[in-house]
Amino acid sequence: PSEMDFLPSSCANGQAARRSGDALIFGGVFEQYQRARTQFVQTVAELATRPQNIETLQNAGVMALLRPLLLDVVPNIQQTAALALGRLANYNDDLAEAVVKGDILPQLVYSLAEQNRFYKKAAAFVLRAVGKHSPQLAQAIVDCGALDTLVICLEDFDPGVKEAASWALGYIARHNSELSQAVVDAGAIPLLVLCIQEPEIALRRIAASALSDVSKHSPELAQTVVDAGAIAHLAQMILNPDAKLKRQVLSALSQIAKHSVDLAEMVVEAEIFPVVLTCLKDSDEYVKKNAATLIREIARHTPELSQLIVNAGGVAAIIDCIGSCKGNVRLPGIMMLGYVAAHSENLAMAVIISKVSFWAFQCYNQNPVYIN
């Protein structure tokens, strides 16, 4: 028998009513607490989108308030807290450093492996926002073991998670060769090459950008990208209608080709000529600039490579591009003509016949300091 069995029915009913009332109060208190947490993180995340609010949020100690919410029992609160932290860290290096000093990174890395796709995207955004500011902050991300987890995210079924991880890895790699080597050692390159073969354009853009960031530092790092089979897949995307993707593809090929004759020849062997010349007529200025940069990086190595470009009609195409552009977009093309002409008298004559002197004179008249 329970305690209720020995009480008059009126007392028993009263106690039962009080217990029921207490349960309702408890439920209401917890619901109110959850609503307050939700409203707080949503408001902070929204305020963090406007630069004029950043200093006020920083002075209010918002980082310390957001940190425990990364481990909240409500997934939506966790995700929004991570998003708010990412937006704050993205703003300046002081706030990014506050994320590091607040021991927030280990929490993010742990949760990155355990949580759902929405949290993974938000956590990878925080890592990117922290790592972009300086090599020291990027190294802090490496030191907390984030690379292995980000590489695992490259195998996620969700394209958005792959994109967020690719972006973070690229921002870490772009600083220096040591950080790029850390990305390579974590096994990211073969998976990034798989990402540029995915159907989602946004993912392909970011993965191509990350490969470019790794390749730019040294011949050895560029060779690692080549060994993973990147060149053939990048070359196939030169004529993709998406301008932003073409920018990144041309940049990645340029960063590979610039290091050595062998690497430049590998890029040429992917049959990028004459298709790359069509990019010099693209409506997007950065596609034109990156295409001219790629041709320049190939031409500078040997007379034979320069002759190949001349035979493909590259000099005339570059001169037309220079004539249709303004400002520093013309610089890679002008430099390319100089590299070609410097190799031999015959190549110099090929440039002269193309009336390059007329365009050089026009460019000089428009901005003599820049052209010098």
TAPE-V857723 format. One record per backbone hydrogen bond with DSSP energy under -0.5 kcal/mol. NH is the residue of the N-H (numbers start at 1). CO is the residue of the C=O. E is the energy in kcal/mol with one decimal. If there is no record, write none. Layout:
nh=NH co=CO e=E
nh=NH co=CO e=E
This chain:
nh=5 co=2 e=-1.2
nh=6 co=3 e=-1.2
nh=7 co=4 e=-1.1
nh=12 co=8 e=-2.6
nh=13 co=9 e=-2.3
nh=14 co=10 e=-1.7
nh=15 co=11 e=-2.8
nh=16 co=12 e=-2.3
nh=17 co=13 e=-2.0
nh=18 co=14 e=-2.4
nh=19 co=15 e=-2.6
nh=20 co=16 e=-2.3
nh=21 co=17 e=-2.5
nh=22 co=18 e=-3.0
nh=23 co=19 e=-2.4
nh=24 co=20 e=-1.8
nh=25 co=21 e=-2.3
nh=26 co=22 e=-3.2
nh=27 co=23 e=-2.6
nh=28 co=24 e=-2.4
nh=29 co=25 e=-2.7
nh=30 co=26 e=-2.5
nh=31 co=27 e=-2.2
nh=32 co=28 e=-2.5
nh=33 co=29 e=-2.3
nh=34 co=30 e=-2.5
nh=35 co=31 e=-2.5
nh=36 co=32 e=-2.2
nh=37 co=33 e=-2.2
nh=38 co=34 e=-2.6
nh=39 co=35 e=-2.8
nh=40 co=36 e=-2.3
nh=41 co=37 e=-2.4
nh=42 co=38 e=-2.2
nh=43 co=39 e=-2.3
nh=44 co=40 e=-2.6
nh=45 co=41 e=-2.5
nh=46 co=42 e=-1.9
nh=47 co=43 e=-2.9
nh=48 co=44 e=-2.3
nh=49 co=46 e=-1.4
nh=50 co=47 e=-1.7
nh=51 co=49 e=-0.5
nh=53 co=50 e=-2.2
nh=54 co=51 e=-1.1
nh=55 co=51 e=-0.5
nh=57 co=53 e=-2.3
nh=58 co=54 e=-2.6
nh=59 co=55 e=-2.6
nh=60 co=56 e=-1.4
nh=61 co=58 e=-1.5
nh=62 co=57 e=-1.9
nh=65 co=61 e=-1.1
nh=66 co=62 e=-2.1
nh=67 co=63 e=-1.8
nh=68 co=64 e=-0.7
nh=69 co=66 e=-0.7
nh=70 co=66 e=-0.7
nh=70 co=67 e=-1.7
nh=71 co=68 e=-1.4
nh=72 co=69 e=-1.2
nh=75 co=73 e=-0.7
nh=77 co=74 e=-0.7
nh=78 co=74 e=-1.9
nh=79 co=75 e=-2.5
nh=80 co=76 e=-2.2
nh=81 co=77 e=-2.4
nh=82 co=78 e=-2.2
nh=83 co=79 e=-2.3
nh=84 co=80 e=-2.5
nh=85 co=81 e=-2.3
nh=86 co=82 e=-2.5
nh=87 co=83 e=-2.3
nh=88 co=84 e=-2.1
nh=89 co=85 e=-3.0
nh=90 co=86 e=-2.0
nh=91 co=87 e=-0.6
nh=91 co=88 e=-1.2
nh=92 co=88 e=-0.8
nh=96 co=92 e=-1.8
nh=97 co=93 e=-2.5
nh=98 co=94 e=-1.6
nh=99 co=95 e=-1.4
nh=100 co=96 e=-1.5
nh=101 co=97 e=-3.0
nh=102 co=98 e=-1.7
nh=103 co=100 e=-1.5
nh=104 co=99 e=-1.9
nh=105 co=99 e=-0.6
nh=107 co=103 e=-0.5
nh=108 co=104 e=-2.1
nh=109 co=105 e=-2.8
nh=110 co=106 e=-2.4
nh=111 co=107 e=-2.4
nh=112 co=108 e=-2.3
nh=113 co=109 e=-1.0
nh=113 co=110 e=-0.6
nh=114 co=110 e=-0.7
nh=114 co=111 e=-0.5
nh=115 co=111 e=-2.8
nh=120 co=116 e=-2.3
nh=121 co=117 e=-2.0
nh=122 co=118 e=-1.8
nh=123 co=119 e=-3.2
nh=124 co=120 e=-2.5
nh=125 co=121 e=-1.7
nh=126 co=122 e=-1.7
nh=127 co=123 e=-2.1
nh=128 co=124 e=-2.3
nh=129 co=125 e=-2.7
nh=130 co=126 e=-2.3
nh=131 co=127 e=-2.6
nh=132 co=128 e=-1.6
nh=133 co=130 e=-1.0
nh=138 co=134 e=-2.3
nh=139 co=135 e=-2.5
nh=140 co=136 e=-1.6
nh=141 co=137 e=-1.3
nh=142 co=138 e=-1.8
nh=143 co=139 e=-2.9
nh=144 co=140 e=-1.2
nh=145 co=142 e=-1.8
nh=146 co=141 e=-1.8
nh=149 co=145 e=-0.8
nh=150 co=146 e=-2.7
nh=151 co=147 e=-2.6
nh=152 co=148 e=-1.8
nh=153 co=149 e=-1.8
nh=154 co=150 e=-0.9
nh=154 co=151 e=-0.7
nh=155 co=152 e=-1.7
nh=156 co=153 e=-1.6
nh=159 co=157 e=-0.5
nh=161 co=158 e=-0.5
nh=162 co=158 e=-1.8
nh=163 co=159 e=-2.6
nh=164 co=160 e=-2.2
nh=165 co=161 e=-2.4
nh=166 co=162 e=-2.7
nh=167 co=163 e=-2.4
nh=168 co=164 e=-2.0
nh=169 co=165 e=-2.5
nh=170 co=166 e=-2.4
nh=171 co=167 e=-2.2
nh=172 co=168 e=-1.7
nh=173 co=169 e=-2.5
nh=174 co=170 e=-1.8
nh=175 co=172 e=-0.9
nh=180 co=176 e=-2.0
nh=181 co=177 e=-2.6
nh=182 co=178 e=-1.8
nh=183 co=179 e=-1.8
nh=184 co=180 e=-2.3
nh=185 co=181 e=-3.1
nh=186 co=182 e=-1.3
nh=187 co=184 e=-2.0
nh=188 co=183 e=-1.6
nh=191 co=187 e=-0.6
nh=192 co=188 e=-2.3
nh=193 co=189 e=-2.3
nh=194 co=190 e=-1.6
nh=195 co=191 e=-1.9
nh=196 co=192 e=-1.6
nh=197 co=194 e=-1.3
nh=198 co=195 e=-1.4
nh=204 co=200 e=-2.0
nh=205 co=201 e=-2.5
nh=206 co=202 e=-2.0
nh=207 co=203 e=-2.5
nh=208 co=204 e=-2.4
nh=209 co=205 e=-2.2
nh=210 co=206 e=-2.3
nh=211 co=207 e=-2.2
nh=212 co=208 e=-2.0
nh=213 co=209 e=-2.3
nh=214 co=210 e=-1.9
nh=215 co=211 e=-2.4
nh=216 co=212 e=-1.6
nh=217 co=214 e=-0.9
nh=222 co=218 e=-2.3
nh=223 co=219 e=-2.5
nh=224 co=220 e=-1.7
nh=225 co=221 e=-1.6
nh=226 co=222 e=-2.3
nh=227 co=223 e=-3.0
nh=228 co=224 e=-1.0
nh=229 co=226 e=-2.2
nh=230 co=225 e=-1.5
nh=233 co=229 e=-0.8
nh=234 co=230 e=-2.6
nh=235 co=231 e=-2.9
nh=236 co=232 e=-1.5
nh=237 co=233 e=-0.6
nh=237 co=234 e=-1.3
nh=238 co=235 e=-1.3
nh=240 co=237 e=-1.7
nh=243 co=241 e=-0.7
nh=246 co=242 e=-2.1
nh=247 co=243 e=-2.3
nh=248 co=244 e=-1.5
nh=249 co=245 e=-2.5
nh=250 co=246 e=-2.7
nh=251 co=247 e=-2.0
nh=252 co=248 e=-2.5
nh=253 co=249 e=-2.2
nh=254 co=250 e=-2.0
nh=255 co=251 e=-2.5
nh=256 co=252 e=-1.6
nh=257 co=253 e=-2.7
nh=258 co=254 e=-1.8
nh=259 co=256 e=-1.0
nh=264 co=260 e=-2.2
nh=265 co=261 e=-2.7
nh=266 co=262 e=-1.9
nh=267 co=263 e=-1.9
nh=268 co=264 e=-2.3
nh=269 co=265 e=-2.7
nh=270 co=266 e=-0.6
nh=270 co=267 e=-1.0
nh=271 co=268 e=-1.8
nh=272 co=268 e=-0.6
nh=276 co=272 e=-3.2
nh=277 co=274 e=-1.4
nh=278 co=274 e=-0.6
nh=278 co=275 e=-1.3
nh=279 co=275 e=-0.5
nh=279 co=276 e=-1.0
nh=280 co=277 e=-1.1
nh=281 co=278 e=-1.5
nh=282 co=279 e=-1.3
nh=285 co=283 e=-0.5
nh=288 co=284 e=-1.8
nh=289 co=285 e=-2.4
nh=290 co=286 e=-2.6
nh=291 co=287 e=-2.3
nh=292 co=288 e=-2.5
nh=293 co=289 e=-2.2
nh=294 co=290 e=-2.2
nh=295 co=291 e=-2.2
nh=296 co=292 e=-2.4
nh=297 co=293 e=-2.6
nh=298 co=294 e=-1.5
nh=299 co=295 e=-2.6
nh=300 co=296 e=-1.9
nh=301 co=298 e=-1.1
nh=302 co=298 e=-0.6
nh=306 co=302 e=-2.0
nh=307 co=303 e=-2.7
nh=308 co=304 e=-2.0
nh=309 co=305 e=-1.8
nh=310 co=306 e=-2.4
nh=311 co=307 e=-2.9
nh=312 co=308 e=-1.5
nh=313 co=310 e=-1.6
nh=314 co=309 e=-3.0
nh=317 co=313 e=-1.8
nh=318 co=314 e=-2.4
nh=319 co=315 e=-2.4
nh=320 co=316 e=-2.2
nh=321 co=317 e=-2.0
nh=322 co=318 e=-2.7
nh=323 co=319 e=-2.1
nh=324 co=320 e=-1.2
nh=325 co=321 e=-0.7
nh=325 co=322 e=-0.8
nh=329 co=326 e=-1.1
nh=330 co=327 e=-1.6
nh=331 co=328 e=-0.9
nh=334 co=330 e=-2.2
nh=335 co=331 e=-2.7
nh=336 co=332 e=-2.4
nh=337 co=333 e=-2.0
nh=338 co=334 e=-1.7
nh=339 co=335 e=-2.5
nh=340 co=336 e=-2.5
nh=341 co=337 e=-2.5
nh=342 co=338 e=-1.7
nh=343 co=339 e=-0.7
nh=343 co=340 e=-1.1
nh=344 co=340 e=-0.6
nh=348 co=344 e=-2.3
nh=349 co=345 e=-2.5
nh=350 co=346 e=-1.8
nh=351 co=347 e=-1.8
nh=352 co=348 e=-2.3
nh=353 co=349 e=-2.8
nh=354 co=350 e=-0.9
nh=355 co=352 e=-2.2
nh=356 co=351 e=-1.3
nh=358 co=355 e=-0.7
nh=359 co=355 e=-1.0
nh=360 co=356 e=-2.5
nh=361 co=357 e=-2.1
nh=362 co=358 e=-2.0
nh=363 co=359 e=-2.7
nh=364 co=360 e=-2.4
nh=365 co=361 e=-2.2
nh=366 co=362 e=-1.5
nh=367 co=363 e=-2.2
nh=371 co=367 e=-2.3
nh=372 co=368 e=-2.3
